[in-house]
């Protein structure tokens, strides 16, 4: 039985001299905790720099798994192309707090109205995002789409990561495949 269809490991087998040198280097690093910590720190620093760059530019290859893929990109663009009550909820709370100190009844009414508006906005964004995903990416599953959209819509636009790639009111591009 021939196994000619399998591919190699993608690199040449190291010589005995190279393998022993690599083993000695690993043993040296294991014995020297300071060098190991320094190496780990530099690796973490490089990984975090890549992640920050990915969040800034929305580069798919540098994003974490939860933000990758055409569905997540479409959800981000749908949420970022509009301004909603949920996004304005945090600044509105400051106004409600000041109003409550002056007139508690009015402040309570504003609080109730803000909560109702945010809930309506969350339901609307859920409906809109799911409809867009079904329309533009019919073969993709909807699992996690609503949660991702709601969490993103609750954040202030300037604090969203990955950074918004569309402007408010901008038509969404047709390239999400």
N, C-alpha and C positions, 0 to 999 in steps of 0.2 A: 504494500500500500504506500504510494508515493504522496508526500506532503509538500509538493512543489508550489502550491498556491499560497503558502504562508510567507509572510515577509519577515525580514530580519529585524533586529532591535533598533536599527537606525544609526548605529555607530559601530566602529570597529572594536573588537575585543582588546582591552588594554594588555600590554605586555606585563610580565611578572614584575619587572622593575617599576613600571608605572603604578601597578596595583599596590605594591608594597609601599611605595612613596605616599600614595593617597591614604593608605591605612595608617601610616606613621603620622601624617598631618592630622587626620581625624583624632587619633589618640592624643596628640599634642594639644589640640583644641579642647578635648574632653578634660584633659588634666589641668588646663589653664582656664579657670572660670572667668577671669577678667577679660581675656581675649574672646571667649565665647559670648559674654555679655556685650562686648563692643561690636562683634559681628552681628549679633541679633538686633542690636539697636540700629545699626546702619541698614539692615534689611527692612526693619519696621519703618524707618524713616523714608526709604525709597518706595516702599509699598504705599505709605500714606501720601507721598508726593504724587504718585501715579493716580491714586484715588481722588485727590483734590483736583488734579488736572482733568480727570474724567468727569467729575461733577461740574467743573467750570465749563467744559466744552461739550458735555453730553456725548462723549466718545464711547460707543458701545463696548469697545474692547477693554476699557479701563473702569467701567462701572461694575458695582457688585451685582450678583445674580438677581436680586430682587428688582433691579431697575433695567435689566436687559430685555431686549426683544422688541419686535414691532408692536405688540399689543401695549406694552408699557409706554412706548414712545407715543403711540396714538392717544392713550389716556392722558399722558402729560400735556400733549398739545391741545386736547379738548379742554382740559381744566384751565390751562394757561391762556387760552384764547378768550376767556371771559372773566369778568369781575363778579364776585358773588358776595352774598351777605355773610356767608361763613368766613370768608377771608377778612371781612371788616369787623368780625365779632370782637376780637381782642381790643382794637381801638375804641369800639363802641362801649365796651365795659367801663372804660375810664369815664366816659361821658355819663353813663348810668350811675356810677359811683358818686360823682359830683352832684348829679341831680338828686340822688337819694339823700344826700346830706342836707340839701335845701328843702326838698319836698318828697317825703318818703312814699306817698301814694303815687305820685307821678313816676318816681324811680322804679317802683314795683311794676307799674304798668309798662314802662319802657323795657324792663327786664323780661317780662312775659312776652311782649311783642318781639323782642330780639330773639328769644329762644324759638318762638314759632317761625319767624323768618329764616333762621338758620336751619331748622328741621325741614322746612319746605325747600330751601336751597339744596340741602343734602339729597333729598328725594329726587329733585329735578336733575342734579348732576349725575346721580346714579342712573336714572332713566336715559339721559342723553348719552352718557359714556357707553352703556351697554348697547344702545341702538347703533351708535357709530361703529363699535367693534363688530357687531353682527353684520352691518352693511359693508364695511371696508375689508374686514378680515373674517369672512364667514367660516373658514375652516379652523379658526383658532378657538380654544376654550375660553369661557368667561370667568374661570375660577380666579378669585382674588382681584378682579377688575374693580368691583364696587369699593372694596376696602381701600385699594390704592388711590382711587379717585377721591374718595371722601377725605382721607388723611391729607392728601395733597391740597385739596380745596380749603381745608381748615387753616393752612399755613399762610402767613403773609407772603405776598409774591416775592419780595426781596429776600426772604429767608428760604425759599424753595431750593432743594437740591435734588437732582441736577437742575442747573439754572434754566429758566424758561427759554425756549427756542423760538416761540411765536409771540407776536405782540397782541395786546388786547384788541379784539375785534377782527383780527386777521383771519382770512380764510385758511382752512387747513390744507396742506399739500396732499397730493394723491399718492405719494410714494411711501407706503408703509409695509411693503412686502418684504 
